[in-house]
């Protein structure tokens, strides 16, 4: 047997395993769309006093402003699909470039490699939580907008839900490439579009509304600044149907701050005993699976409370931001989104695991150890329902 045949057989085995777990899938971009006019158009609008734009058409660039790249700035681009294919670039102060580079550096792994991962139990728990979330709120033939879609890890879940359309956006171009590959490889029956876009600093104009907007493990980036939060809130309001659901998984601010203060107290006590007068604001805590480092003391401010997160084999000291849940609830209420569920991952698991016992047995074959549970406790789910059109 040649090496090419071995590789092909290996892929077939992986396909069979994944198909058994969640089913097949496929999508050729805009599959079934014979008329280009049916293509969705994506675009950006200027955010007041914060963005500068470059517009480029088929005849060459028309530079309206000096767009010399500066440190700490990121150019987020979406492409208008259709005949003109104009491009709009928005530039704002942000950590977006750093974040995009971080996720572009993470190598893709095969299904077999993921099954051997040191953090497989944590991944399984996260996937179980999301599967329950989708089972409860994603309806058959629904339309899903996935902001921060990553490498397409949720595509099989959506296939099982029987959705009719999926739109995935992510800041990392390599993630979008992997997402397209997975979509095609697994033959998803629903139509789909994918684009590279910094959705937290780009005002979207997709021309469509969705039954579900899903933001999994990335919504905290909207809390970088008031501007990024305002843009994100507007994007949600403009693209979610009345009676539609916003599904979020976010860092649990209370859990993180509780561990921060405990670590800070222990550090101060050690310094007092040792007589070490060297002062530093860095506080780091975690276990063999994760670490969180605060380079500055967290404050009561709503935005910009940053820390650096590391998850073994997955995230390497990437900047993240604390999410003020009370503030989020108040702001979402202003655009007609009311809280349906708000719970820590562990609480959500305890409430729904019996209802989804068969799924739990399939997805969680092993019990989590104490340190793995501590990683799971770092997150919470939030579900909002839109009660009126924005």
C-alpha positions in Angstrom: 0.0 0.0 0.0 1.4 3.4 -1.0 1.7 6.3 1.5 -1.1 8.2 -0.4 -3.4 5.2 0.0 -2.5 5.0 3.7 -3.3 8.7 4.2 -6.6 8.3 2.3 -7.6 5.3 4.4 -6.7 7.1 7.6 -9.0 10.0 6.5 -11.8 7.6 5.7 -11.5 6.0 9.2 -11.7 9.5 10.8 -14.7 10.4 8.7 -16.5 7.2 9.8 -15.8 7.9 13.5 -16.9 11.5 13.3 -20.0 10.5 11.3 -20.9 7.9 14.0 -20.7 10.6 16.7 -22.6 13.4 15.0 -23.4 12.6 11.4 -22.1 13.7 8.0 -22.0 17.2 6.4 -21.1 19.1 3.2 -21.2 22.4 1.8 -19.7 23.9 -1.3 -19.9 27.7 -0.8 -23.4 28.9 -1.7 -24.2 25.4 -2.8 -27.5 25.4 -4.8 -27.3 29.2 -5.5 -27.4 29.3 -9.3 -28.0 33.0 -9.4 -25.2 35.3 -8.1 -27.8 37.7 -6.9 -28.6 35.2 -4.1 -25.2 35.6 -2.6 -25.1 37.4 0.7 -23.4 40.8 0.8 -21.2 41.5 3.7 -19.8 45.0 4.5 -18.8 47.5 7.1 -20.1 50.9 8.1 -17.9 53.6 9.7 -18.1 53.9 13.5 -18.2 57.6 14.5 -14.8 59.2 15.0 -13.1 55.9 15.5 -12.5 54.4 12.1 -10.8 55.3 8.9 -11.6 53.6 5.6 -10.0 52.3 2.5 -12.2 51.4 -0.4 -10.9 49.2 -3.2 -12.7 48.2 -6.4 -11.8 46.2 -9.4 -10.1 49.2 -11.0 -7.6 49.7 -8.2 -7.4 51.4 -4.8 -9.0 54.7 -3.9 -7.3 55.7 -0.7 -9.4 58.1 1.3 -7.3 58.4 4.3 -3.7 57.8 5.4 -3.8 54.1 6.5 -0.2 53.6 7.5 -0.3 50.6 9.9 0.7 51.4 13.4 1.6 49.2 16.4 -1.5 48.1 18.3 -3.8 48.7 15.3 -5.6 46.1 13.2 -7.2 46.2 9.8 -10.4 44.2 9.8 -11.7 43.4 6.3 -14.9 41.9 5.0 -15.7 41.3 1.3 -18.9 42.3 -0.4 -20.0 39.2 -2.3 -21.7 39.8 -5.6 -20.7 41.7 -8.7 -18.7 44.7 -7.5 -16.6 42.9 -4.8 -15.7 46.1 -3.0 -13.6 45.9 0.1 -14.0 48.0 3.2 -11.2 48.2 5.8 -11.8 49.5 9.3 -8.9 50.4 11.6 -9.3 50.9 15.3 -7.1 50.7 18.4 -7.3 47.1 19.6 -5.5 43.9 20.4 -7.1 42.3 17.3 -3.8 41.8 15.4 -2.2 40.1 18.4 -5.3 37.8 18.8 -5.4 36.9 15.1 -1.7 36.1 15.0 -2.1 33.9 18.1 -4.9 31.8 16.6 -3.3 31.6 13.2 -0.3 30.0 14.9 -2.3 27.1 16.4 -1.8 24.0 14.2 -4.8 22.0 13.0 -5.1 18.5 14.4 -6.7 15.4 13.0 -9.6 13.7 14.9 -7.2 11.0 16.0 -4.7 13.6 17.4 -7.5 15.4 19.2 -8.7 12.2 20.9 -5.2 11.8 22.3 -5.0 15.3 23.6 -3.9 15.9 27.2 -7.0 18.1 27.6 -9.5 15.8 25.9 -11.8 15.6 28.9 -12.0 19.4 29.1 -12.7 19.6 25.3 -15.3 16.9 25.7 -17.0 18.8 28.5 -17.0 22.1 26.5 -18.5 20.3 23.5 -21.1 18.6 25.7 -22.1 22.0 27.1 -22.4 23.5 23.7 -24.3 20.5 22.3 -26.9 20.8 25.1 -27.1 24.6 24.5 -27.7 24.0 20.8 -30.2 21.2 21.4 -32.2 23.6 23.5 -32.2 26.6 21.3 -31.3 25.8 17.7 -34.3 24.8 15.7 -34.5 22.6 12.6 -34.3 24.7 9.4 -33.0 27.6 11.4 -30.4 30.2 10.2 -27.3 30.5 12.3 -24.7 33.4 12.5 -21.5 32.2 14.2 -19.3 35.1 15.3 -15.8 33.8 16.1 -16.5 30.5 14.5 -12.9 29.3 14.8 -12.0 26.2 12.8 -15.6 25.0 12.5 -15.7 22.7 15.5 -19.5 23.2 15.8 -20.4 22.4 12.2 -21.2 18.8 13.0 -23.5 20.0 15.8 -25.4 22.2 13.5 -25.7 19.5 10.9 -27.3 17.3 13.6 -29.7 20.2 14.4 -30.8 20.2 10.8 -30.2 23.9 10.2 -30.8 25.4 6.7 -28.1 28.1 6.6 -24.9 29.0 8.4 -22.7 32.0 8.3 -19.2 31.8 10.0 -17.0 34.8 10.7 -13.6 34.7 12.4 -10.6 37.0 12.8 -8.1 34.3 11.9 -7.8 33.6 8.2 -6.3 30.1 8.8 -9.3 29.2 11.0 -11.7 30.2 8.2 -9.7 28.1 5.8 -9.9 25.1 8.1 -13.6 25.8 8.6 -14.3 25.7 4.9 -12.3 22.4 4.6 -14.3 20.7 7.4 -17.5 21.9 5.9 -16.6 20.5 2.5 -15.0 17.3 3.8 -18.0 16.3 6.0 -20.7 17.1 3.3 -22.9 19.4 5.3 -26.3 19.6 3.6 -27.0 23.2 4.7 -25.9 26.3 2.7 -23.0 28.3 4.2 -20.8 31.3 3.8 -17.5 32.1 5.5 -15.5 35.3 5.8 -12.4 36.6 7.7 -13.6 39.5 9.8 -12.8 41.2 13.2 -16.5 41.2 14.2 -15.8 43.2 17.4 -14.5 46.2 15.5 -16.4 45.9 12.3 -20.0 47.0 11.8 -21.6 44.3 9.8 -24.3 44.7 7.1 -25.0 41.1 6.0 -28.4 41.9 4.6 -30.0 39.0 6.5 -31.4 38.2 10.0 -30.8 35.0 11.8 -32.7 32.7 14.2 -29.6 32.2 16.3 -26.4 34.2 16.8 -23.8 32.0 18.5 -20.6 33.4 20.0 -18.7 30.7 21.7 -15.6 31.4 23.8 -14.9 34.8 22.1 -17.5 37.3 23.3 -15.1 38.5 26.0 -13.2 40.4 23.2 -16.2 42.8 22.9 -15.3 44.0 26.4 -11.9 45.4 25.3 -13.4 48.9 25.0 -16.7 50.7 25.0 -16.4 51.1 21.2 -15.9 47.3 20.6 -18.9 46.5 22.9 -21.1 49.1 21.1 -20.3 47.7 17.7 -20.9 44.1 18.9 -24.3 45.1 20.4 -25.3 46.8 17.2 -24.2 43.8 15.1 -26.4 41.5 17.3 -29.4 43.9 17.2 -29.2 44.3 13.4 -28.9 40.6 12.6 -31.1 38.7 15.1 -34.7 37.9 14.3 -37.5 38.8 16.8 -37.9 35.7 19.0 -34.4 34.6 18.0 -31.7 33.6 20.5 -28.2 34.9 21.4 -26.1 32.0 22.7 -22.9 33.0 24.6 -20.2 31.2 26.5 -18.1 33.7 28.4 -15.4 33.7 31.1 -17.0 33.7 34.6 -15.8 37.0 36.1 -16.7 36.0 39.7 -14.8 32.8 39.6 -11.7 34.4 38.0 -11.7 37.3 40.4 -12.2 35.0 43.4 -9.1 33.0 42.4 -7.2 36.2 41.7 -7.8 37.6 45.2 -6.9 34.3 46.8 -3.7 34.2 44.9 -3.0 37.8 45.6 -3.4 37.2 49.3 -1.2 34.2 49.3 1.5 36.1 47.4 1.4 39.1 49.8 1.6 36.7 52.8 4.7 35.0 51.3 6.4 38.3 50.7 5.7 39.3 54.3 7.2 36.2 55.7 10.3 36.3 53.4 10.8 40.0 53.8 11.0 40.3 50.0 10.4 44.0 49.2 10.4 43.5 45.5 7.0 44.7 44.3 5.2 43.6 41.1 1.6 43.8 40.1 1.8 40.4 38.3 -0.5 37.7 39.8 -0.6 34.3 38.2 -2.7 31.3 39.2 -3.9 28.0 37.8 -3.0 24.3 37.7 -1.5 21.8 35.3 -4.1 22.6 32.6 -4.4 26.3 32.7 -2.9 29.6 34.0 -4.3 33.1 34.2 -1.9 36.0 34.6 -2.9 39.6 35.6 -0.2 42.0 34.8 -2.3 44.8 36.3 -4.7 44.7 39.2 -8.3 44.3 37.9 -10.5 47.3 38.6 -14.2 48.1 38.9 -14.3 49.5 35.3 -16.5 47.8 32.8 -14.1 47.6 29.9 -10.4 46.8 29.4 -9.9 44.5 32.4 -7.4 42.3 30.7 -5.6 39.1 31.7 -3.5 36.5 29.8 -4.9 33.0 29.5 -3.0 29.8 28.8 -4.7 26.5 28.2 -2.4 23.5 27.7 -2.2 22.5 24.0 -4.8 25.1 23.0 -4.2 28.7 24.1 -0.8 30.3 24.7 -1.0 33.4 26.9 -3.6 35.1 24.8 -5.1 38.4 26.0 -8.7 38.2 27.2 -11.1 40.5 29.0 -13.4 40.2 32.0 -17.1 40.2 31.2 -19.4 42.2 33.5 -22.5 40.1 33.3 -24.8 42.6 35.2 -23.8 45.3 32.8 -24.3 43.0 29.8 -27.8 42.1 30.9 -28.8 45.8 31.3 -27.4 46.7 27.9 -29.0 43.8 26.1 -32.3 44.7 27.6 -32.1 48.1 25.9 -32.3 46.4 22.5 -35.0 44.0 23.5 -32.9 40.9 24.5 -33.9 39.4 27.8 -32.0 36.7 29.7 -33.3 33.2 29.4 -30.5 31.3 31.1 -27.4 32.5 32.9 -25.3 29.8 34.7 -21.8 28.6 35.4 -20.8 25.6 33.2 -20.9 23.3 36.2 -24.4 24.5 37.3 -25.6 24.2 33.7 -24.2 20.6 33.5 -25.8 19.6 36.8 -29.2 21.0 35.7 -29.3 19.4 32.2 -27.0 16.3 32.3 -29.8 13.9 33.2 -32.1 15.2 30.5 -29.3 14.6 28.0 -28.0 11.4 29.6 -27.5 9.5 26.4 -25.5 12.4 24.9 -23.5 12.7 28.1 -22.5 9.0 28.0 -21.4 9.4 24.4 -19.5 12.6 24.8 -18.2 12.3 28.4 -16.9 8.7 28.7 -14.6 9.6 31.6 -15.2 11.7 34.8 -13.3 14.9 35.0 -10.6 15.2 37.7 -10.6 18.1 40.2 -8.2 20.2 38.2 -10.2 19.6 35.0 -13.3 20.7 36.8 -11.5 23.9 37.8 -11.0 24.8 34.2 -14.6 24.1 33.4 -15.7 26.4 36.2 -13.9 29.3 34.5 -16.9 29.7 32.1 -20.6 30.3 32.1 -23.4 30.2 29.5 -25.7 33.0 28.8 -28.8 32.9 26.6 -30.8 35.9 25.5 -34.1 36.0 23.6 -35.0 38.9 21.4 -38.5 40.1 22.3 -38.8 43.0 19.8 -37.2 44.0 16.5 -34.4 46.5 16.7 
